[in-house]
Amino acid sequence: MNQVISIKRSSERAQDSKIPHRGNRFFKLGDNWYFTTREGFSMGPYDSHELADKGTEDYLAFVSRADPKILKLLVPDLQAVQA
């Protein structure tokens, strides 16, 4: 499975806790694995928990290096999320 999509669950709203509990960022839906981001998105699908874990590492590396203009395109209200 090469295509990664982002799913915003109905329970993940911007007005909810600004920094969600990070107890377990991985979840399985059907046969696929996903991870949640601090910004409130679910990323996946991945074929295994291990691939989802690697996806988390890749996502964090991208976010830490991305130009702020690019991040703003992905998450328009990023400043509110990080506050």
N, C-alpha and C positions, 0 to 999 in steps of 0.2 A: 504494500500500500504506500504509494509515493505522494499522494496529495494530502496535505495537512489543512484542516479547516478549523475555524474558531467558532465555538457555539457559546452564546450567552444564555445561561439558564435563567428562567423566570425568577428564581430566588436570588440572583445576583444583580442587585440594583445599585446604582451609584450612591444613593442616599443611605445604603446600609453601611456597616462599619467600614471606615476608610482603610484599615489594615485588617484583612480577614484573618481568622484563626488559621495557622499554617499546620495544624495537626496532621493532616494527610492531604496532600495536593493531588494525589492520583485517585482515579476512579475507573471502574470498568463498566461499560455500557454494551450489552450484547457480547460480542467476541472482541471488542476493541477497547483499548486503554486510552485515557485522556489525562491531562494535568490542568490544574487551574492556576491562573496567574494572579498576582497581587492586584492587577488592574481589573480583575473580575471577569476574565475570559477563560473559557475552557478550550484547550488546544488538543487537537488530535484529528483523526484517530490514528493510533499506533497498534501494531500487531501484537505487542507484548509490553509488559510493565518495564522491562529493561530498555526497550526503544523509547517509551514515554519518558523514562528517566534521562536518557540521552537527549531527547527533545527539550527537556527542561534545561539541561546544561547549554544546549545550543541557543535556546531562547534568552537565557540570562546573559550569555556572551554577546548576543546581538544587542540586547537592550543596553548593556553597559558600554558598548562602543558606538551605538547609533547616534547620528546627528540629531539634536533636539527637534529640528524641523521634521525629520522623518517620524520620530516618536509621536509628535503632535498629530500627524496624519493617521497614525494607528489608533491613538487614544486621545481624542480632541481635548478632553478635560483632564489631562495627565497631572497638572499641577494640583488639582483638587484631590486626586487619588494619592499623591505623594505627600500631601500636607498632613 
